[in-house]
Amino acid sequence: MQFLTPTTYYVYTYAFPDGTIFYIGKGTRGRIDEHEREASYGCQCQKCEIIRSIWISGKPVQKRIIYETLDELDALEQELALIRSHAGPHLTNIKSNPHRAKNLQSSNNTSISDEVFQDQTVDQGRLVDKIIHQPVRLRIMAALVALDTETQVGLDYLKDLLELTDGNLGTHLRKLEETGYITVMKSFVNKKPHTYVEATMSGRQAFTEHVAGLGAILNGNGRVG
C-alpha cells in the first residue's frame, strides 16, 4: 500500500538585508529558492533586479517562510493579507506585474490588486497599515518599537504594561508574527519555559509608515481608501 504525503503550501517573503520586504509569494517545495535562480539566469523583472543588487552589495537576500498550511486556498488568503499589509513603493508584487494579481480572484470576485489598493491612504505613497491599525496591535507595536533594536521583552511585561489578558495578547501577537512584524522566541530559564518578543526591522518600518500616514490624515492631507 502506498501512502501519499499531503502537499504543504507556504507563504514566503523576500526582503532587503535591513528586513524590508520587497516580494511576497506562495508555493510548495522549493519555490522559495526559484526567484534567486531566475535572477542568476538574467531575468529582467524588478524583483530579480533587486535580488542582483543585493548580491552585488555582498549581503544575502533575506528569505523567510511566514505561514504553512495543507490548504491552498488558506495559503492564498494569507498571501493576500500579507500583500495588503505591506503594499507600498517597496513591494514588487503588484507594481512589477499588475496582471498577475488580476488573475487571482478572491471569493467575492474582487481582485487582489483591487483589495490591496483599496487599503491605501493616498499621501505621497504612505499607507495606513490595516494590521497595525487595530487598537491592541497598535499599542503592542508602539511598546516594542520604543525599545532598542534587538531588545526582547517577556509576555508578562507586555501583559502588565498594556493590561491585556493572556488570550487577548496571544491572539494579536500571532497576527503580528504571521505578518512578519514581530519575532516570538521561546527558551527555558531555570527549567521553566519563557517567551520573548521583539519587533523586526520590517515591523519597525511598517509602524513608522503607519504613524506617518495617520499624521497625514489628521493634517487633512490623506484619506482612507
C-alpha positions as CSV (number, residue, x, y, z in Angstrom):
1,M,0.0,0.0,0.0
2,Q,1.3,3.4,-0.9
3,F,0.7,6.4,1.3
4,L,0.7,9.9,-0.3
5,T,2.2,12.7,1.7
6,P,-0.1,15.8,1.8
7,T,1.3,18.8,0.0
8,T,2.3,21.6,2.2
9,Y,1.7,25.1,0.9
10,Y,3.5,28.1,2.4
11,V,3.7,31.9,2.1
12,Y,7.1,33.4,2.0
13,T,8.9,36.7,1.8
14,Y,12.0,38.1,0.1
15,A,13.5,41.1,2.0
16,F,16.4,43.5,1.8
17,P,19.2,43.0,4.3
18,D,17.5,45.5,6.6
19,G,14.4,43.4,6.7
20,T,12.2,45.5,4.3
21,I,10.1,43.1,2.4
22,F,10.1,43.5,-1.4
23,Y,8.3,40.4,-2.6
24,I,5.6,38.1,-1.1
25,G,4.8,34.7,-2.7
26,K,3.0,31.4,-2.2
27,G,4.4,28.0,-3.1
28,T,5.3,24.4,-2.4
29,R,8.6,22.5,-2.1
30,G,11.5,24.6,-3.3
31,R,9.5,27.5,-4.7
32,I,11.1,30.0,-2.3
33,D,14.5,29.5,-3.9
34,E,13.4,29.8,-7.5
35,H,13.5,33.6,-7.7
36,E,17.2,33.6,-7.0
37,R,17.7,31.1,-9.7
38,E,15.7,33.3,-12.1
39,A,17.9,36.2,-11.1
40,S,21.1,34.2,-11.8
41,Y,19.7,33.3,-15.3
42,G,19.3,37.0,-16.1
43,C,15.6,37.7,-15.6
44,Q,15.0,41.4,-16.0
45,C,11.9,41.8,-13.8
46,Q,12.1,44.3,-11.0
47,K,12.2,41.6,-8.3
48,C,15.3,39.9,-9.9
49,E,17.0,43.3,-10.4
50,I,16.7,43.9,-6.7
51,I,18.0,40.4,-5.9
52,R,21.1,41.0,-8.0
53,S,21.6,44.4,-6.5
54,I,21.6,42.8,-3.0
55,W,24.2,40.2,-4.2
56,I,26.4,43.0,-5.5
57,S,26.3,44.6,-2.1
58,G,27.9,41.4,-0.7
59,K,24.9,40.6,1.5
60,P,22.4,37.8,1.2
61,V,18.7,38.1,0.3
62,Q,16.6,37.6,3.5
63,K,14.1,34.8,2.7
64,R,11.6,33.6,5.2
65,I,8.6,31.3,5.3
66,I,5.8,33.1,7.1
67,Y,2.9,30.6,7.1
68,E,2.4,26.9,6.3
69,T,-0.8,25.0,5.7
70,L,-2.2,22.0,3.9
71,D,-5.0,24.1,2.3
72,E,-4.0,26.0,-0.9
73,L,-6.9,28.5,-0.5
74,D,-5.8,29.2,3.0
75,A,-2.3,29.9,1.8
76,L,-3.7,32.2,-0.9
77,E,-5.7,34.2,1.6
78,Q,-2.7,34.5,3.8
79,E,-0.6,35.7,0.8
80,L,-3.3,38.3,0.0
81,A,-3.4,39.5,3.6
82,L,0.4,39.9,3.7
83,I,0.5,41.7,0.3
84,R,-2.2,44.1,1.6
85,S,-0.4,44.8,4.8
86,H,2.9,45.5,3.0
87,A,1.6,47.3,0.0
88,G,3.8,50.2,-0.9
89,P,6.5,51.5,-3.2
90,H,9.0,48.8,-2.0
91,L,6.7,45.9,-2.8
92,T,7.2,44.5,-6.3
93,N,4.3,42.1,-6.5
94,I,1.7,44.5,-7.9
95,K,4.0,47.2,-9.3
96,S,6.1,44.9,-11.5
97,N,3.3,42.7,-12.7
98,P,-0.2,44.1,-12.3
99,H,-1.8,41.4,-14.5
100,R,-0.7,38.6,-12.0
101,A,-2.8,40.0,-9.2
102,K,-5.9,40.3,-11.5
103,N,-5.7,36.6,-12.3
104,L,-6.1,35.7,-8.7
105,Q,-9.7,36.2,-7.7
106,S,-10.9,36.2,-4.1
107,S,-14.3,34.7,-3.0
108,N,-16.2,37.9,-3.6
109,N,-14.7,38.3,-7.1
110,T,-12.5,41.2,-6.2
111,S,-9.0,41.0,-7.5
112,I,-6.0,41.0,-5.2
113,S,-4.8,44.2,-6.7
114,D,-8.1,45.9,-6.1
115,E,-8.2,44.9,-2.5
116,V,-4.6,46.0,-1.9
117,F,-5.1,49.4,-3.4
118,Q,-8.4,49.9,-1.6
119,D,-6.4,49.7,1.6
120,Q,-4.1,52.6,0.7
121,T,-4.1,56.0,2.2
122,V,-3.2,58.5,-0.5
123,D,-0.5,60.8,0.6
124,Q,2.8,60.6,-1.2
125,G,2.5,56.8,-1.2
126,R,2.0,56.4,2.6
127,L,-0.4,53.7,3.8
128,V,-2.5,53.2,6.8
129,D,-1.5,49.6,7.8
130,K,-4.6,47.6,8.4
131,I,-2.7,45.1,10.6
132,I,-1.2,47.7,12.9
133,H,-4.2,50.0,12.9
134,Q,-6.2,47.6,15.1
135,P,-6.0,49.3,18.6
136,V,-4.4,46.5,20.6
137,R,-1.8,45.7,17.9
138,L,-1.1,49.4,17.6
139,R,-0.3,49.5,21.3
140,I,1.8,46.4,21.1
141,M,3.9,47.7,18.2
142,A,4.3,51.1,19.9
143,A,5.6,49.4,23.0
144,L,8.1,47.2,21.1
145,V,9.3,49.9,18.7
146,A,10.0,52.2,21.7
147,L,12.7,49.7,22.7
148,D,16.2,49.5,21.3
149,T,16.7,47.3,18.2
150,E,17.1,43.6,19.1
151,T,15.8,44.2,22.7
152,Q,13.5,41.4,23.7
153,V,10.7,41.6,26.3
154,G,8.7,38.9,28.0
155,L,5.0,38.3,27.7
156,D,4.4,39.3,31.3
157,Y,6.0,42.7,30.6
158,L,3.6,43.3,27.7
159,K,0.6,41.9,29.5
160,D,1.2,44.2,32.5
161,L,2.1,47.2,30.5
162,L,-0.9,47.0,28.2
163,E,-3.3,45.5,30.7
164,L,-4.2,42.6,28.5
165,T,-5.3,39.0,29.2
166,D,-3.1,36.1,28.1
167,G,-5.6,35.1,25.4
168,N,-6.1,38.6,24.0
169,L,-2.3,39.3,23.9
170,G,-1.6,35.9,22.3
171,T,-4.2,36.4,19.6
172,H,-2.7,39.7,18.5
173,L,0.9,38.5,18.8
174,R,0.2,35.6,16.5
175,K,-1.3,38.1,13.9
176,L,1.8,40.3,14.1
177,E,4.1,37.3,13.9
178,E,2.3,35.9,10.8
179,T,2.7,39.3,9.1
180,G,6.5,39.4,9.9
181,Y,6.3,42.4,12.2
182,I,7.5,40.7,15.3
183,T,9.6,37.7,16.2
184,V,8.5,35.4,19.0
185,M,11.2,33.3,20.7
186,K,10.9,30.6,23.3
187,S,13.6,29.5,25.7
188,F,14.0,27.9,29.2
189,V,15.2,29.7,32.2
190,N,15.8,27.6,35.3
191,K,13.9,24.8,33.5
192,K,10.8,27.0,33.1
193,P,9.6,28.0,29.6
194,H,9.7,31.7,28.8
195,T,8.5,33.5,25.7
196,Y,10.2,36.7,24.4
197,V,9.0,39.2,21.8
198,E,10.8,41.8,19.7
199,A,9.9,44.0,16.7
200,T,11.5,43.1,13.4
201,M,13.1,45.7,11.1
202,S,10.1,45.2,8.8
203,G,7.7,45.8,11.7
204,R,9.5,49.0,12.8
205,Q,9.4,50.4,9.3
206,A,5.7,49.5,8.9
207,F,4.9,51.2,12.2
208,T,6.8,54.3,11.2
209,E,4.9,54.4,7.9
210,H,1.6,53.9,9.7
211,V,2.2,56.7,12.1
212,A,3.2,59.0,9.2
213,G,0.0,58.0,7.4
214,L,-2.1,58.8,10.4
215,G,-0.4,62.2,10.7
216,A,-1.2,62.9,7.1
217,I,-4.9,62.1,7.7
218,L,-5.1,64.2,10.9
219,N,-3.5,67.1,9.0
220,G,-6.0,66.8,6.2
221,N,-3.5,65.6,3.6
222,G,-4.7,62.0,3.3
223,R,-7.7,59.8,3.1
224,V,-8.6,56.2,3.9
225,G,-9.3,54.3,0.7
